[in-house]
Amino acid sequence: MKKVLIIGGGIIGQFSAYYLAKSGHQVTIVDDGPEMTPASEGNCGLVTPSHIIPLNSFSAIFQGIKWLGKKDAPLKIKPQLNRRFILWFINFMRYAQSGHVNKAIQARHEILQQSFKLYEAFFQEEPNSSEWKKDGLLYVAKSEKSLPSFDHEIELHKQFNMESKALNKDEVLALEPNLKEDIAGGVIMEMDGWLNPSQLLKDIRSANESNGVNYVKGRVVSFNKSNSGLVSVKTEEAEIEADEFVLAAGAVSPLLAKKLNIELPVIPGKGYNITTRNGQASPLNLPVYMIERKVVATPWNNGFRIGSTMEFAGYNLDLNQSRLDALKRAASEYLKIDIDEFEMEPWAGWRPMKDNGIPIIEKSKVKNLTIATGHSMVGLSMAPATGYIVNELISSSN
Ligand SMILES: Cc1cc2nc3c(=O)[nH]c(=O)nc-3n(C[C@H](O)[C@H](O)[C@H](O)COP(=O)(O)OP(=O)(O)OC[C@H]3O[C@@H](n4cnc5c(N)ncnc54)[C@H](O)[C@@H]3O)c2cc1C
């Protein structure tokens, strides 16, 4: 049994705690929330084994360049004179070559598959109200031109024994009658599921607390290191000792790792959402991805969320009104609703974007420090497998 301290109580830290505590370790999570809710709470709730292709692609980069200066573009890159940002972009482009992309696809597939199975087990074992559903993710196109770009993805899914299929307009409307009728067709990712991320964080915390996990509120500001590894971390109020440490602070992880001379190829990718305030019925049966707008709407029992766009603008959480308006506009274009009738809360948060689309889940050069971050746009989907691997790394180390 080891004393393990996890820095960060987002979904990655929480699932790491879950498997570590079940293996008999004495686990503490230190987190500085909740003044800024983490990505793990503000995400779109999609659990997507289908998302095997990383963002790295020359077309994504060219699209980003074309959109430079367009205030409400789905992808916005604010050029920055920052060493980590520049290196990250150079590597991001290097990893867009097909050999690297194929390696990322294989790695992502394995983590996503394993995670989906672990989610199923988690929801069977733990009493929960996370609204776990497995009816798939529906992609909807307004224009015929948008659909052929999915042929490659559907083919790839087949190679990995996953079901996704192209649908004509009537098939799309039969699945989701709350869409406007001027659509061209779509694709259903039958292997995907969704849940309510805020509720999941509560459920896993309560499972962790029953398994003896201790939660401490505090911002980690420095580390105390000896020749044999880390001894303790310091928050503004306390010093916490442990045998093993896990860095799972999401997009902030590189700033903390830097204090230990560890460079992590991770930068913040800001996403936005708007969510109904509690108690409003959802106008959707299943999550809908609006292809041309790159916006997704996720339904829950007591409301729905519309997200999310991608902005590379450093560590900045300002709410940009044109981007929030773009989310509302997308919903009005695709859904049979008057979005202005809903009372909606705006939010922004950082995804921990990794340069090659493969998360970092490994022991670092500091012997007793494990790093678990860089899950980019699929951290919720990859969280259980990440926690499982973190536990294996720590349980098998001397
Ligand atoms: C708008 C949006 C939509 C998304 N939609 C999806 C989706 O549908 N499906 C999916 O799979 N993924 C989605 N993602 C991605 C996913 O949310 C992230 O990859 C994932 O939440 C990352 O989890 P994390 O635990 O690494 O980081 P975080 O959730 O950011 O948690 C990190 C934690 O560390 C704490 N912390 C930071 N610094 C310190 C410090 N110094 N001391 C102590 N604690 C600290 C923070 O308070 C935070 O609680 C989305 C992300 C966004 C932004």
The ligand as an ORCA input file, in Angstrom:
! r2SCAN-3c Opt
* xyz 0 1
  C     -16.066     22.765    -24.302
  C     -15.460     21.394    -24.162
  C     -16.160     20.285    -24.606
  C     -15.603     19.010    -24.461
  N     -16.362     17.922    -24.808
  C     -15.862     16.671    -24.602
  C     -16.661     15.535    -24.854
  O     -17.833     15.648    -25.217
  N     -16.124     14.307    -24.667
  C     -14.826     14.138    -24.227
  O     -14.366     13.000    -24.118
  N     -14.055     15.209    -23.913
  C     -14.538     16.468    -24.085
  N     -13.784     17.561    -23.788
  C     -12.404     17.353    -23.295
  C     -12.373     16.975    -21.822
  O     -13.286     17.758    -21.104
  C     -10.960     17.152    -21.256
  O     -10.023     16.458    -22.064
  C     -10.875     16.587    -19.842
  O     -11.902     17.135    -19.043
  C      -9.531     16.869    -19.194
  O      -9.629     16.416    -17.868
  P      -8.485     16.701    -16.820
  O      -8.876     16.041    -15.561
  O      -7.168     16.349    -17.450
  O      -8.445     18.292    -16.681
  P      -9.434     19.304    -15.961
  O     -10.828     18.896    -16.107
  O      -9.045     20.664    -16.451
  O      -9.054     19.169    -14.426
  C      -7.826     19.634    -13.939
  C      -8.012     19.957    -12.471
  O      -6.757     20.376    -11.947
  C      -6.975     21.442    -11.053
  N      -5.724     22.217    -10.955
  C      -5.110     22.942    -11.917
  N      -4.014     23.532    -11.410
  C      -3.916     23.152    -10.129
  C      -2.984     23.423     -9.089
  N      -1.934     24.216     -9.254
  N      -3.199     22.867     -7.851
  C      -4.287     22.053     -7.629
  N      -5.188     21.762     -8.587
  C      -5.000     22.306     -9.815
  C      -8.126     22.232    -11.682
  O      -8.822     22.999    -10.716
  C      -8.980     21.107    -12.239
  O      -9.989     20.723    -11.323
  C     -14.308     18.852    -23.900
  C     -13.615     19.970    -23.432
  C     -14.178     21.234    -23.558
  C     -13.417     22.439    -23.022
*
